[in-house]
């Protein structure tokens, strides 16, 4: 009898007419799989985690009752099939897949289509789905390192669960960062955690990668030898290792003439311990000549140790790299899905109020943006392993995983799979709407985007309706963003009003400085204490649940840019600090100079009737800036003029905010309905050079300050404005030899009617 049951398990079952119990409830099906198969264990544990139901796992087909049958089919494509049938009155859901992870991917899809609640699982009445991934490499870097904003506080068990969840959303690769110095949050050593992650990948049959930069000079033989010794330990202690990724730069500054011999030497011990593993190289930070050197080496030598190249921040484009790379080598993308500014995929025209408070690593679900970016890159790559520095980009990881299977998947559907999987049927649709609304919060001017408050109201209702989710860290992150966005908007509105009021009283002259300071200090009283308290509480809850370090002082975040949003919760959103410092300077001036300086302050953004002011990088204060293409036609922002946000003095600089919110140069600035009889002057602040043209004619400056915030002035010949229209443009300047911080840029532009 035992042999007969085993044969029934391994034979395909006929697909008969579907007859389900009302509502598609699945109470206690038996999971039938080969003994010890990880997919059966995962399904059992994940159902129990969500519902409290403990489904039995058996190596044999029971004689009656609903069953979920798992078996491996022929093939190497990682694909799976889910098929529901009825046979003799019982439901049989078959999950078949390739021996390489296919059945586990089928389990992931099943979990993502479940409608679950405590004590209940519902499945569709008809299931017949096949899927094969479009990309060969799909995964993320989740490095246990001192610079991460949360990973360094995780236990091995948390890593194991997170790796499992990545695979249940379709990933096949996990990248670790070994050789890391101690973090105050480490639960075990870097060396031990690397081994634990490798063990988890072995358990789930995930490819295990390591990211191993050399941030020292490879000419230093002692450091080079010590570097290689670390790899020997890594290779011996890792039960699974599939790939070593060496970034040419970021960090590191070694030319390929030194890097390639190192990798050739590294290949021998790698092949000894892990014969199927390969080495990958990125060209990050390489000059065109250095890239040519690498391409030539690959074409002429056809190195067997090289599995492929990686394109990431600071690399040549995916299309250029693919064109130069021989077809036998794969091309992997290293997308930065973790940062909002100073990155490959910056937020499009982000309001400075967000840039100066949320910073570079906030909770950042952006399903539509990243879907567009992925689709633009996908034709040129064999896959991706995303760059992540913490849990804050969790949804983005899952979006990329799913897109790696099918680039045409609708972003809204992917978000619903996410909310259904992690939050349950009761709030799946409403939570998905809330996530999509959070992405909309970052569109346009924060002041004009009234839906930000509506988004918070939506999440507050969800919070009240689903109290059981209060300890779910993903839920906590989304609530944090909803409260933080709305609180920041209220602060921006109020502090802008206070600055306008202060400037108005300054019209009375220097004697009004004390009153102006009193007005500005009103921002010290909290605009919405309940929301602020909620933000503080959520930050504390997230540190306890997932070690999210939202403060340098309180939670020992590794730096202000590493997700420390709590430290910027009260950062002024107007120019209060700069004005106060200007008052100190002005009080030391002679009386006449005081009056002139105060008049300049009072009229800074209000230059008078017939004159115009633009904070050119501010989405809400740049009405005359002609923008380039938007994300619909330029999702990679190669032809777009996206503002940059400088990070001075740890994000707490007292300079004018407009000087930290700047553009290289706008595409153009257009003024219409000008006084055709008037004389105009263009005034500019920024940094460095500014080669300005008006209606195509190069203008000669009368004042030309190059320092940050210093004034440039360009008189406009009256003949140029006699049509009533003026178009300002800038000639490009080749400054590629300079660090990006030294590049010329434009911050503010006035058109002054004389």
C-alpha positions in Angstrom: 0.0 0.0 0.0 2.9 2.4 0.9 4.5 1.9 -2.6 1.1 2.5 -4.3 0.6 5.8 -2.5 4.1 6.9 -3.3 3.5 6.2 -7.0 0.3 8.2 -6.9 2.2 11.1 -5.5 4.7 11.0 -8.3 2.2 10.6 -11.1 0.3 13.6 -12.7 -3.3 13.9 -11.7 -6.1 14.4 -14.1 -7.6 17.9 -14.3 -11.3 17.4 -13.6 -14.2 19.8 -13.2 -13.7 22.2 -10.3 -16.1 21.8 -7.4 -15.1 23.9 -4.4 -16.7 24.4 -1.0 -18.4 27.8 -0.8 -16.0 30.7 -0.5 -13.0 28.6 -1.4 -12.1 27.9 2.3 -9.1 25.6 2.9 -9.1 24.6 6.6 -6.8 21.6 7.0 -5.4 20.4 3.7 -2.5 17.9 3.8 0.7 19.2 2.2 2.1 16.2 0.3 5.8 16.4 -0.6 9.0 14.4 -0.4 10.2 14.1 3.1 12.3 17.1 4.2 11.5 19.2 1.1 12.0 22.8 2.1 8.9 24.0 0.2 6.5 21.9 2.3 8.1 23.2 5.5 7.9 26.8 4.3 4.3 26.6 3.3 3.4 25.0 6.6 5.3 27.6 8.7 4.1 30.6 6.7 0.4 29.5 6.9 0.8 29.0 10.7 2.5 32.3 11.1 -0.4 34.1 9.5 -3.5 32.1 10.6 -2.6 29.8 13.5 -3.6 26.8 11.3 -1.0 24.0 11.3 -1.4 22.1 8.1 0.0 18.6 8.2 3.0 17.7 6.0 3.1 14.1 4.7 5.2 12.1 2.3 2.2 10.2 1.2 -1.2 11.0 -0.4 -4.0 10.7 2.2 -7.0 8.6 1.2 -9.4 11.6 1.6 -9.5 15.3 2.2 -8.0 18.3 0.4 -4.4 18.1 -0.5 -1.6 20.4 -1.8 0.8 18.2 -3.8 4.3 19.3 -4.5 6.5 17.7 -7.0 9.5 18.5 -9.1 9.1 18.5 -12.8 11.8 18.3 -15.5 13.5 21.6 -16.5 16.1 24.0 -15.4 14.2 27.3 -16.0 13.1 27.9 -12.3 9.5 27.9 -13.5 6.5 26.6 -11.7 2.8 25.6 -12.3 -0.1 25.8 -10.0 -3.2 23.8 -11.0 -6.3 23.2 -9.0 -8.6 20.2 -9.8 -11.2 18.1 -8.1 -11.1 14.3 -8.0 -13.7 12.2 -6.3 -15.0 15.2 -4.4 -11.7 16.3 -3.0 -9.6 19.3 -4.1 -6.1 18.7 -5.3 -3.9 21.7 -5.7 -0.7 20.7 -7.5 2.4 22.8 -7.2 5.0 21.6 -9.7 8.2 23.2 -10.6 11.7 22.8 -11.8 14.1 21.1 -9.4 16.0 24.4 -9.0 13.7 26.4 -6.7 10.6 26.0 -8.9 8.4 24.4 -6.3 9.4 27.1 -3.7 8.4 29.8 -6.2 5.1 28.1 -6.6 4.6 28.1 -2.8 5.4 31.8 -2.9 2.8 32.5 -5.5 0.3 30.5 -3.6 0.9 32.5 -0.4 0.6 35.7 -2.4 -2.8 34.7 -3.8 -4.2 33.6 -0.4 -6.8 35.6 1.3 -5.9 34.8 4.9 -7.0 35.8 8.4 -6.7 34.2 11.8 -8.1 30.7 11.5 -8.9 31.1 7.8 -7.4 30.6 4.4 -9.3 31.3 1.1 -8.1 30.5 -2.4 -9.6 31.2 -5.8 -12.0 28.6 -7.1 -10.0 28.2 -10.3 -6.2 28.1 -10.3 -4.2 27.3 -13.4 -1.1 29.4 -13.6 2.3 28.8 -15.2 5.3 31.2 -14.8 8.9 31.2 -15.9 11.2 34.1 -14.8 12.4 36.5 -17.5 15.7 37.3 -15.8 18.4 34.8 -14.7 19.6 36.9 -11.8 17.1 38.4 -9.3 18.0 39.5 -5.9 19.3 42.1 -3.4 22.3 43.0 -1.4 21.4 42.9 2.3 24.8 43.4 3.9 25.4 43.0 7.6 27.6 46.0 8.0 28.2 48.9 10.3 26.9 51.4 7.7 23.5 49.8 7.3 20.5 51.6 8.9 19.0 48.4 10.3 20.6 45.2 9.0 23.5 45.4 11.5 21.1 44.9 14.3 19.5 41.7 12.9 19.9 38.2 14.3 20.6 35.2 12.1 17.0 34.2 12.5 15.8 37.5 11.1 18.1 37.2 8.2 16.9 33.7 7.5 13.3 34.9 7.4 14.1 37.8 5.2 16.0 35.6 2.8 13.0 33.3 2.7 10.6 36.2 2.0 12.8 37.4 -0.9 12.5 34.0 -2.5 8.8 33.8 -1.9 8.6 37.0 -4.0 10.7 35.5 -6.7 14.3 36.3 -5.9 17.1 33.8 -6.5 20.2 35.7 -5.2 21.3 37.2 -1.9 24.4 39.3 -1.7 26.3 39.7 1.6 29.1 42.1 2.6 31.8 40.2 4.4 34.9 41.6 6.2 33.0 44.3 8.0 34.3 46.2 11.1 32.3 46.0 14.3 29.0 47.8 14.7 27.4 48.8 18.0 24.4 46.9 16.9 26.0 43.6 15.8 24.3 40.5 17.3 27.2 38.2 16.1 30.5 38.9 14.3 30.6 39.8 10.6 32.4 36.6 9.9 29.8 34.4 11.6 26.8 36.2 10.0 28.3 35.8 6.6 28.5 32.0 7.2 24.9 32.0 8.6 23.7 33.8 5.5 25.4 31.3 3.3 23.7 28.5 5.3 20.3 30.1 4.7 21.0 30.4 1.0 22.0 26.7 1.0 18.8 25.8 2.8 16.5 27.6 0.3 18.7 26.9 -2.7 19.4 30.6 -3.3 22.5 31.8 -5.0 24.9 33.4 -2.5 26.9 36.4 -3.6 29.5 38.5 -1.8 30.4 42.2 -2.5 34.1 42.7 -1.8 35.6 46.1 -2.7 39.2 47.0 -2.1 39.2 50.5 -0.6 43.0 50.6 -0.3 45.8 51.0 -2.8 46.5 47.6 -4.4 50.1 48.5 -4.8 50.4 48.1 -1.1 51.6 44.4 -1.1 51.0 43.9 2.6 47.4 45.0 2.5 46.8 43.1 -0.8 48.1 39.9 0.8 45.9 40.4 3.9 42.9 41.1 1.6 43.5 37.8 -0.2 43.8 35.9 3.1 40.4 37.0 4.1 39.0 35.4 1.0 40.6 32.1 1.8 38.7 32.0 5.1 35.5 33.1 3.4 35.7 30.4 0.7 36.4 27.7 3.3 33.7 28.7 5.7 30.8 29.3 3.2 28.8 26.2 2.6 27.5 27.9 -0.5 29.1 30.6 -2.6 28.1 31.3 -6.2 29.6 34.6 -7.1 32.1 37.2 -6.0 31.3 40.8 -7.0 34.3 43.2 -7.0 33.4 46.9 -7.6 36.0 48.8 -9.6 35.1 51.9 -7.6 32.6 53.1 -5.0 34.5 52.4 -2.9 38.0 52.1 -4.1 40.2 53.9 -6.6 42.3 51.2 -8.3 42.8 51.0 -12.0 41.9 47.8 -13.9 45.6 47.2 -14.5 45.8 46.4 -10.7 42.3 45.0 -10.2 42.4 42.3 -13.0 45.6 40.6 -11.7 44.0 40.5 -8.2 40.9 38.8 -9.5 42.9 36.3 -11.6 44.7 35.3 -8.4 41.5 35.2 -6.5 39.9 32.8 -9.0 42.1 29.9 -8.1 41.1 29.4 -4.4 37.5 30.3 -5.4 37.4 27.5 -7.9 39.0 25.1 -5.4 36.3 25.5 -2.8 33.3 26.4 -5.1 34.0 25.1 -8.6 30.8 26.6 -10.1 31.3 30.1 -8.7 32.4 33.0 -10.9 33.8 36.5 -10.4 32.0 39.7 -11.5 33.5 43.1 -12.0 31.9 46.5 -12.2 33.4 49.5 -14.0 32.2 52.0 -11.4 34.3 55.1 -11.4 36.4 54.0 -14.4 37.4 56.5 -17.0 36.6 55.8 -20.7 40.2 54.7 -21.2 40.0 52.3 -18.3 36.7 50.9 -19.5 38.3 50.3 -22.9 41.1 48.5 -21.2 38.7 46.1 -19.5 36.7 45.4 -22.7 39.9 44.7 -24.7 41.1 42.4 -22.0 37.9 40.4 -22.1 37.7 40.2 -25.9 41.4 39.2 -26.2 41.7 36.9 -23.2 38.2 35.4 -22.8 38.8 34.8 -19.1 37.1 31.7 -17.8 37.0 33.1 -14.2 34.9 36.0 -15.3 31.2 35.4 -15.1 30.1 38.9 -16.2 30.2 42.6 -15.6 28.0 44.7 -13.3 26.6 48.1 -14.1 25.8 50.3 -11.2 26.1 53.9 -10.0 29.1 55.6 -11.8 29.3 52.9 -14.5 28.9 53.2 -18.2 25.3 52.7 -19.2 23.8 49.2 -19.5 23.3 49.6 -23.3 26.9 50.7 -23.8 28.3 48.0 -21.6 26.2 45.3 -23.3 27.3 46.4 -26.7 31.0 46.2 -25.7 30.7 42.9 -23.8 31.1 39.6 -25.6 27.8 37.7 -25.7 29.1 34.8 -23.6 29.4 37.0 -20.6 26.4 38.1 -18.6 25.5 41.7 -17.6 24.1 42.3 -14.1 22.5 45.5 -12.9 23.3 46.9 -9.5 20.3 49.3 -9.1 20.2 51.7 -6.2 16.7 51.3 -4.9 17.6 52.5 -1.4 18.4 56.2 -1.8 16.3 59.2 -2.7 19.0 61.8 -3.6 22.5 61.8 -5.0 21.9 58.4 -6.6 21.0 56.7 -9.9 17.2 57.0 -9.3 16.6 60.3 -7.4 13.1 61.3 -6.6 11.8 63.4 -9.4 11.6 67.1 -8.4 11.4 66.3 -4.7 10.2 69.1 -2.5 13.1 70.5 -0.4 11.1 70.1 2.7 11.3 66.3 2.3 14.9 66.4 1.1 16.0 68.2 4.3 14.1 66.1 6.7 13.6 62.6 5.3 17.0 62.8 3.7 18.7 60.0 1.7 17.4 56.8 3.3 13.8 57.2 4.4 11.0 54.6 4.1 10.6 55.0 0.3 8.0 52.8 -1.4 7.9 53.9 -5.1 6.3 51.1 -7.1 5.4 53.1 -10.2 8.7 54.9 -10.4 10.8 51.8 -10.0 8.6 49.8 -12.4 9.3 52.5 -15.1 13.0 52.4 -14.3 13.2 48.7 -14.5 11.4 48.5 -17.8 13.8 51.0 -19.3 16.8 48.9 -18.2 15.5 45.4 -18.6 16.3 44.9 -22.3 20.0 45.2 -21.7 20.6 43.1 -18.6 20.5 39.5 -17.6 19.3 40.4 -14.2 19.9 42.5 -11.1 21.0 42.5 -7.5 19.7 45.6 -5.9 21.7 47.9 -3.6 20.0 48.2 -0.2 21.2 49.7 3.0 18.3 48.7 5.2 14.7 47.6 5.7 13.3 51.0 4.6 13.2 50.0 0.9 11.5 46.6 1.5 8.6 47.2 -0.9 11.0 48.2 -3.6 12.8 44.9 -3.3 9.7 42.9 -3.8 8.6 45.0 -6.8 12.0 44.3 -8.5 11.7 40.6 -7.6 8.3 40.4 -9.3 9.4 42.4 -12.3 12.3 40.0 -12.8 9.6 37.4 -13.5 7.4 39.5 -15.7 8.2 43.1 -16.5 4.6 43.8 -17.7 3.1 43.2 -14.2 1.0 46.1 -13.1 2.5 48.0 -10.1 -0.8 48.2 -8.3 -1.2 44.4 -8.6 2.3 43.9 -7.2 1.5 46.2 -4.2 -1.7 44.2 -3.6 0.4 41.0 -3.5 2.7 42.6 -1.0 -0.1 43.8 1.3 -2.0 40.6 1.0 1.1 38.5 1.9 2.2 40.6 4.9 -1.0 42.2 6.2 -3.9 39.9 5.3 -7.1 39.9 3.4 -9.0 42.4 5.6 -6.8 45.3 4.7 -5.1 44.1 1.5 -6.8 46.6 -0.9 -6.9 49.5 1.5 -3.3 49.1 2.5 -2.3 48.9 -1.2 -4.2 52.2 -1.8 -2.3 53.7 1.1 1.1 52.7 -0.2 0.3 54.1 -3.7 -0.8 57.3 -1.9 2.5 57.5 -0.1 4.3 57.5 -3.5 1.9 60.3 -4.6 2.9 62.3 -1.4 6.2 63.1 -3.0 4.8 64.5 -6.2 4.9 68.3 -6.7 5.0 71.0 -4.1 4.4 69.8 -0.5 2.3 72.9 0.2 0.1 72.4 -2.8 -0.2 68.6 -2.3 -3.3 68.5 -0.1 -3.6 64.8 -0.6 -0.8 64.3 1.9 -3.2 65.0 4.7 -5.8 62.7 3.1 -3.2 60.0 2.9 -2.5 60.3 6.7 -6.3 60.1 7.4 -6.5 56.9 5.3 -3.6 55.3 7.3 -5.1 56.4 10.6 -8.4 54.6 9.7 -6.4 51.6 8.7 -4.5 51.8 12.0 -7.7 51.8 14.0 -9.2 49.0 11.9 -6.2 46.7 12.2 -4.8 46.9 15.7 -3.3 43.4 15.4 -0.7 44.8 13.0 0.7 47.3 15.3 3.9 45.2 15.9 4.4 44.4 12.2 7.5 46.3 11.2 6.4 46.8 7.7 3.1 48.3 8.9 5.1 50.5 11.3 7.3 51.9 8.5 4.3 52.8 6.4 2.6 54.6 9.3 5.8 56.5 10.0 5.9 57.8 6.5 2.3 58.8 6.5 2.6 60.8 9.8 6.0 62.2 8.9 4.9 63.5 5.5 1.8 65.2 7.0 3.6 66.7 9.9 6.3 68.1 7.6 3.7 69.6 5.3 2.1 71.4 8.3 5.5 72.7 9.4 6.4 73.9 5.9 3.1 75.9 5.6 3.5 77.5 9.0 7.2 78.3 8.8 6.7 79.8 5.3 4.0 82.1 6.8 6.3 83.1 9.6 9.1 84.0 7.3 6.8 86.1 5.2 5.6 87.9 8.3 9.1 88.5 9.5 10.1 89.9 6.1 7.0 92.2 6.1 8.0 93.7 9.5 11.5 94.3 8.2 10.1 96.8 5.7 10.1 99.2 8.7 14.0 99.0 8.7 16.7 97.8 11.0 14.8 98.6 14.2 12.4 95.7 13.3 15.0 92.9 13.6 14.1 92.1 17.2 10.4 91.7 16.2 11.3 89.6 13.2 13.3 87.3 15.4 10.4 87.0 17.8 8.1 86.0 14.9 10.6 83.4 13.6 10.9 81.8 17.0 7.2 81.0 17.0 8.2 77.9 15.0 9.7 76.5 18.3 6.1 75.6 19.4 5.0 72.3 17.9 2.5 72.6 15.1 0.8 69.3 15.8 2.1 67.7 19.0 0.0 64.5 18.7 1.5 63.7 15.3 5.0 64.5 16.5 4.6 62.2 19.5 3.3 59.4 17.2 6.4 59.8 14.9 8.7 59.5 18.0 6.8 56.4 19.2 7.0 54.8 15.8 10.7 55.4 15.5 11.1 53.7 18.9 8.9 50.8 17.9 10.9 50.3 14.7 14.2 50.2 16.5 12.8 47.5 18.7 11.2 45.5 15.9 13.7 45.7 13.1 16.6 47.8 14.5 15.8 50.8 12.2 18.1 53.5 13.4 16.3 56.8 12.9 18.6 58.8 15.1 22.4 59.1 15.5 22.2 60.2 19.2 19.3 58.0 20.3 19.7 54.8 18.2 23.3 55.1 17.1 22.7 55.4 13.4 26.0 55.4 11.6 25.5 58.8 10.1 23.0 61.6 9.6 22.4 60.4 6.0 21.7 56.8 7.1 18.0 57.1 7.7 18.2 59.4 10.8 14.8 61.0 10.1 14.1 61.6 13.8 17.1 63.9 14.1 15.6 66.2 11.4 12.0 66.1 12.6 12.3 69.8 13.7 14.9 71.1 11.3 13.8 74.6 10.1 12.1 74.5 6.8 12.4 78.2 6.2 15.5 80.4 6.2 15.3 81.3 9.9 18.9 80.2 10.7 20.3 82.2 7.8 18.3 85.3 8.7 19.3 85.1 12.3 22.9 84.9 11.3 22.4 87.8 8.9 21.0 89.9 11.7 24.2 89.3 13.7 26.2 90.5 10.8 24.0 93.5 10.0 24.0 94.8 13.6 27.8 95.3 13.2 27.4 97.5 10.1 27.1 101.3 9.9 23.5 102.7 9.9 23.3 103.3 6.1 24.7 99.8 5.4 22.2 98.3 7.9 19.2 99.9 6.0 20.4 98.6 2.7 21.1 95.1 4.0 17.7 94.9 5.8 15.9 96.1 2.6 17.7 93.3 0.7 16.5 90.7 3.2 13.0 92.0 3.2 12.7 91.8 -0.6 14.8 88.7 -1.2 12.0 86.6 -2.7 9.7 89.6 -3.5 11.8 91.8 -5.7 8.9 94.1 -6.6 6.3 94.7 -9.2 7.5 93.7 -12.7 10.4 91.7 -11.3 10.6 87.9 -10.8 12.3 85.4 -8.4 12.9 81.7 -8.9 14.4 79.2 -6.5 15.3 77.2 -9.5 15.6 73.8 -7.8 12.4 74.2 -5.7 9.4 72.5 -7.3 7.1 75.1 -5.6 9.1 78.2 -6.3 10.4 77.9 -9.8 7.5 79.0 -12.1 9.8 80.2 -14.9 12.0 77.1 -15.1 11.5 75.1 -18.3 11.8 71.5 -17.3 13.1 68.7 -19.4 11.2 65.5 -20.1 9.4 63.8 -17.2 9.3 60.2 -16.0 6.8 59.1 -18.5 9.2 59.6 -21.4 12.5 59.6 -19.5 12.3 57.2 -16.5 16.0 57.1 -16.1 16.2 60.9 -16.0 18.9 61.2 -18.6 17.2 64.1 -20.4 15.6 65.6 -17.3 16.7 68.5 -15.3 16.3 67.1 -11.8 17.4 69.3 -8.8 20.1 68.2 -6.5 20.3 68.5 -2.8 23.6 69.2 -1.1 24.3 67.8 2.4 26.3 70.4 4.3 27.4 70.2 7.9 25.6 66.9 8.5 22.4 68.3 7.1 22.3 71.1 9.6 23.9 73.9 7.7 22.6 77.4 8.5 23.0 78.6 4.9 20.0 79.6 2.8 18.1 76.5 1.9 18.0 77.6 -1.7 21.8 77.4 -2.0 21.6 73.7 -1.0 18.8 73.1 -3.5 20.2 73.7 -6.9 20.5 72.6 -10.4 23.6 72.3 -12.6 21.7 74.6 -15.0 18.0 74.6 -15.9 17.1 73.6 -19.4 15.9 77.1 -19.8 13.9 79.9 -18.0 11.1 81.6 -19.9 9.6 85.0 -19.1 6.6 86.3 -21.0 4.5 89.4 -21.1 7.4 91.6 -20.0 7.4 95.4 -20.2 8.7 96.0 -23.8 10.1 99.4 -22.8 11.9 98.4 -19.6 15.5 97.6 -18.9 16.1 94.2 -17.1 19.0 92.6 -15.2 19.4 89.0 -14.5 20.7 88.3 -11.0 22.0 84.8 -10.0 23.3 83.0 -7.0 24.8 79.6 -7.0 28.4 78.5 -7.3 31.2 78.7 -9.9 30.7 79.7 -13.5 27.5 80.7 -15.2 27.7 81.1 -19.0 24.3 82.8 -19.6 22.5 83.6 -22.8 19.3 85.6 -23.3 17.3 84.8 -26.4 20.4 83.2 -27.7 22.8 86.1 -27.1 25.6 85.6 -24.6 25.4 88.1 -21.8 28.4 89.9 -20.2 28.3 90.1 -16.4 28.7 93.3 -14.5 29.1 91.4 -11.2 30.5 87.9 -11.1 30.8 86.3 -7.6 31.7 82.7 -7.8 31.4 81.6 -4.2 28.3 80.0 -2.7 25.6 82.5 -2.4 27.6 85.3 -4.0 25.8 87.5 -6.6 26.3 87.5 -10.4 24.5 90.2 -12.4 24.0 90.3 -16.2 22.4 93.4 -17.7 20.1 92.5 -20.5 20.3 94.6 -23.7 16.9 96.2 -24.1 16.6 95.0 -27.7 16.5 91.4 -26.4 13.3 92.0 -24.4 11.4 94.2 -26.8 9.2 91.4 -27.9 8.0 90.9 -24.3 9.5 87.4 -24.1 12.9 86.4 -22.7 14.4 82.9 -22.8 17.5 82.3 -20.6 19.8 79.4 -21.3 23.2 78.3 -20.1 26.2 77.1 -22.2 27.6 73.8 -20.8 30.9 73.7 -19.1 33.2 70.6 -19.1 34.0 70.0 -15.4 34.2 66.3 -15.4 37.7 66.5 -14.0 36.3 68.0 -10.8 34.5 66.3 -7.9 30.7 66.8 -8.3 30.7 69.0 -5.2 32.9 71.5 -7.1 30.7 71.6 -10.2 29.2 74.9 -11.2 25.5 75.3 -10.4 22.6 77.7 -10.3 20.5 78.2 -7.2 18.4 81.3 -7.5 17.6 83.6 -10.5 16.0 87.0 -10.4 14.8 89.0 -13.4 14.9 92.6 -12.1 13.1 95.3 -13.8 15.1 98.5 -13.4 
